[in-house]
Amino acid sequence: MVNVEIDSGSGFCGGVIRAISSAEEYLSRHGSLYSLGDIVHNEAELSRLREQGLVTVTSLSEVPDGGTVLIRAHGEPPVTYAEASARKLTVIDCSCPVVLQLQRRIREAYGRLHQEGRHGQVIIFGRVGHAEVLGLVGQVDGDALVVENEQMLLDALPRLDFSQPMEIFSQTTKSPSEYAAICQVLRERGAQLTVHDTICAQVANRHERLTAFARQHHVILFVSGRTSSNGKVLSDLCLSVNPRTYVIGSLEEIDPSWFEDGDRVGICGATSTPKWLLEAVADALRRLP
C-alpha cells in the first residue's frame, strides 16, 4: 500500500478558472459555444467540456457569422478582435488579466524603443508558437525576437544590435531561473537591457513549493496535458530533484510497477490540470493492491 498526498497548490490558475467558469455558464444557457483554440491544455478537461457543447476552432473562419466565440486566458493579438468585430461575432473575452497587462507593457516598451529614431529590440522569452506568445508578438506586428532557451538566444546574438536599447519580457508561465539565465547572457554581452518581471506570481510561487514537495515524497506523479508549456516546466523541475517523477495525462497511464509498498506518493500538476483529475489519480493509487 502507498501513502498518497495531493499538492494543495496544484490545479487551475485563476485565469483558467475564470475561462472555464464563463464557458460552463454560457453552455448551461445556450448548449453550444465556440472556443478559439483549446480553452485549456488538458485533454481530459477538454473532453469533459466537449460533452457540454464546447466546440474548439483554430480560426475565426470556422465560427458562423453572428456567432459567439470565447477568447481563452492566453489572450489574442489585436487582429483577432478586429476580425471578430468585422464579422459581428459576439466575443466572450476571458484573457487573463496578467496576460493583458503584459500585452500592454510590450506595446508601451515598443513605443519607447522606437521613438526619436531609435531602433531598439523587444525580446520575449517564451515558447515559439504558443498561444500566449503569439498574442504578445501580435501587439507589435511581429517585430519582436522570441527565444525559447539559452541556445536559441546564443544563435540570435549575431543579429542583435547592441548599440540600441533592449527590453525583455517573459511568457507568464515560464521558469524564473531560466528567465534569469537568459537575462544574464544579454547582460554579459553588454546589452542596454531593461528586464521586466512578467512571470505570473501564482506560477512563480509554485516552483519553490513544488521543489520541496518533490523532495518530500518517494514518487511524484505529475498530471498534465501533453501540450501544456507550464506542465513541461514544472514536471522538469520535479524530475530535477526527484528521479522517480512520472508524467501522466490520464488514469490509464499509471503503471503499478512504479511503486513499492510504503512509498509516499505526491500528486501534483500544471496550472491547466483540473483538481478533479488530481483527485481521481489519488483514488486510483489508493486502490492499488
PAVOFI-241356 format. One record per residue (C-alpha): residue in one letter; x, y, z. Coordinates in steps of 0.02 Angstrom, whole numbers, padded with zeros to 5 digits, always signed. Layout:
! PAVOFI-241356
AXYZ;...
***
This chain:
! PAVOFI-241356
M+00000+00000+00000;V+00059+00176-00039;N+00029+00339+00052;V-00044+00472-00061;E-00040+00662-00047;I-00106+00791-00170;D-00009+00954-00181;S-00128+01086-00113;G-00061+01218-00232;S-00087+01120-00392;G-00237+01140-00504;F-00307+01277-00615;C-00237+01452-00601;G-00357+01597-00583;G-00360+01637-00768;V-00407+01461-00818;I-00540+01450-00682;R-00619+01609-00749;A-00618+01548-00930;I-00693+01378-00890;S-00824+01452-00773;S-00875+01575-00910;A-00888+01435-01037;E-00991+01324-00922;E-01109+01466-00878;Y-01138+01506-01063;L-01158+01323-01109;S-01287+01296-00972;R-01397+01426-01056;H-01360+01402-01241;G-01297+01223-01262;S-01150+01263-01376;L-01004+01384-01385;Y-00851+01407-01495;S-00679+01421-01414;L-00537+01496-01515;G-00404+01366-01477;D-00403+01243-01333;I-00478+01329-01181;V-00352+01233-01075;H-00205+01121-01119;N-00276+00966-01039;E-00355+00827-01141;A-00464+00759-01001;E-00540+00929-00962;L-00566+00966-01146;S-00661+00803-01165;R-00773+00848-01017;L-00813+01018-01092;R-00845+00946-01265;E-00982+00840-01188;Q-01063+01001-01129;G-01059+01076-01304;L-00893+01169-01316;V-00825+01170-01495;T-00641+01209-01518;V-00593+01301-01678;T-00422+01350-01743;S-00478+01510-01830;L-00625+01630-01828;S-00669+01574-02005;E-00743+01417-01925;V-00865+01520-01822;P-01030+01561-01912;D-01066+01745-01944;G-01151+01820-01793;G-01094+01676-01683;T-01016+01682-01510;V-00833+01644-01479;L-00733+01630-01319;I-00558+01704-01308;R-00463+01595-01187;A-00346+01651-01046;H-00193+01650-01160;G-00254+01809-01246;E-00255+01858-01430;P-00172+01988-01542;P-00269+02143-01596;V-00303+02071-01769;T-00416+01938-01691;Y-00530+02068-01612;A-00534+02168-01774;E-00589+02014-01872;A-00721+01968-01742;S-00791+02145-01749;A-00795+02146-01938;R-00894+01983-01939;K-01009+02041-01799;L-00958+01898-01686;T-01000+01907-01502;V-00840+01890-01402;I-00829+01819-01226;D-00657+01885-01181;C-00576+01778-01047;S-00399+01841-01073;C-00306+01828-00909;P-00281+01999-00828;V-00097+01958-00804;V-00079+01923-00990;L-00174+02081-01036;Q-00056+02183-00927;L+00093+02100-01012;Q+00023+02141-01184;R+00004+02323-01134;R+00181+02332-01064;I+00253+02260-01226;R+00160+02390-01330;E+00225+02528-01218;A+00403+02462-01225;Y+00397+02453-01414;G+00343+02635-01419;R+00490+02686-01308;L+00615+02586-01408;H+00564+02662-01573;Q+00543+02845-01528;E+00658+02983-01592;G+00741+02873-01723;R+00790+02732-01606;H+00779+02551-01663;G+00779+02453-01501;Q+00732+02271-01481;V+00588+02188-01390;I+00637+02012-01334;I+00512+01883-01272;F+00567+01729-01176;G+00434+01602-01220;R+00387+01451-01323;V+00382+01486-01509;G+00205+01462-01574;H+00125+01457-01402;A-00045+01543-01399;E+00007+01671-01268;V+00168+01711-01361;L+00075+01734-01525;G-00037+01860-01437;L+00115+01951-01367;V+00207+01961-01532;G+00047+02021-01614;Q+00049+02176-01504;V+00198+02241-01605;D+00151+02171-01776;G+00277+02031-01761;D+00427+02145-01729;A+00495+02051-01578;L+00627+01918-01551;V+00560+01760-01468;V+00685+01642-01384;E+00638+01477-01304;N+00802+01441-01218;E+00981+01497-01194;Q+01045+01411-01351;M+00914+01497-01459;L+00970+01663-01386;L+01154+01625-01420;D+01111+01584-01600;A+01020+01751-01616;L+01158+01860-01540;P+01245+01900-01705;R+01082+01975-01769;L+01059+02092-01620;D+01115+02273-01621;F+01196+02302-01452;S+01213+02488-01486;Q+01024+02501-01464;P+00922+02475-01303;M+00831+02312-01271;E+00683+02267-01162;I+00647+02086-01117;F+00486+02004-01058;S+00441+01826-01012;Q+00290+01722-01056;T+00190+01716-00894;T+00212+01528-00864;K+00399+01508-00892;S+00534+01459-00769;P+00602+01605-00664;S+00776+01527-00658;E+00783+01502-00846;Y+00724+01681-00873;A+00861+01744-00757;A+00991+01645-00855;I+00931+01719-01020;C+00943+01895-00950;Q+01117+01861-00882;V+01180+01809-01055;L+01122+01975-01126;R+01199+02074-00982;E+01365+01985-01006;R+01364+02040-01188;G+01345+02220-01133;A+01163+02243-01181;Q+01075+02404-01130;L+00942+02293-01054;T+00781+02328-00961;V+00713+02170-00880;H+00527+02158-00844;D+00462+02040-00710;T+00315+01964-00803;I+00306+01784-00743;C+00139+01759-00656;A+00165+01765-00467;Q+00049+01616-00445;V+00159+01516-00565;A+00324+01578-00494;N+00274+01533-00317;R+00241+01354-00370;H+00423+01325-00413;E+00489+01338-00236;R+00341+01243-00163;L+00349+01103-00291;T+00536+01082-00265;A+00504+01049-00080;F+00353+00940-00118;A+00452+00831-00240;R+00591+00805-00113;Q+00468+00754+00024;H+00400+00604-00073;H+00473+00443-00139;V+00374+00455-00301;I+00297+00602-00393;L+00153+00584-00514;F+00142+00743-00616;V-00026+00756-00703;S-00027+00866-00857;G-00085+00884-01035;R+00048+00844-01164;T+00039+01017-01242;S+00049+01116-01079;S+00200+01231-01079;N+00182+01259-00893;G+00167+01071-00867;K+00333+01041-00955;V+00421+01172-00849;L+00351+01108-00684;S+00370+00922-00720;D+00552+00951-00771;L+00575+01043-00605;C+00506+00894-00508;L+00615+00772-00606;S+00770+00877-00570;V+00751+00845-00382;N+00662+00676-00385;P+00714+00548-00517;R+00557+00445-00479;T+00447+00576-00562;Y+00321+00514-00690;V+00214+00622-00803;I+00039+00559-00844;G-00112+00631-00930;S-00243+00502-00879;L-00278+00361-00757;E-00240+00233-00892;E-00057+00287-00895;I-00024+00239-00713;D+00099+00093-00703;P+00091-00005-00538;S+00273-00056-00560;W+00324+00123-00518;F+00277+00099-00336;E+00341+00000-00189;D+00247-00043-00030;G+00255+00102+00091;D+00302+00234-00038;R+00250+00412-00006;V+00175+00467-00171;G+00149+00651-00211;I+00023+00702-00343;C+00039+00873-00424;G+00001+00957-00589;A+00008+01107-00703;T-00095+01266-00696;S-00201+01183-00831;T-00233+01022-00732;P-00407+01010-00652;K-00423+00965-00469;W-00548+00828-00510;L-00415+00738-00613;L-00286+00750-00473;E-00414+00677-00353;A-00457+00537-00475;V-00273+00491-00488;A-00260+00488-00298;D-00412+00374-00284;A-00338+00256-00415;L-00175+00244-00319;R-00264+00207-00156;R-00349+00060-00240;L-00185-00019-00294;P-00156-00189-00213;
***
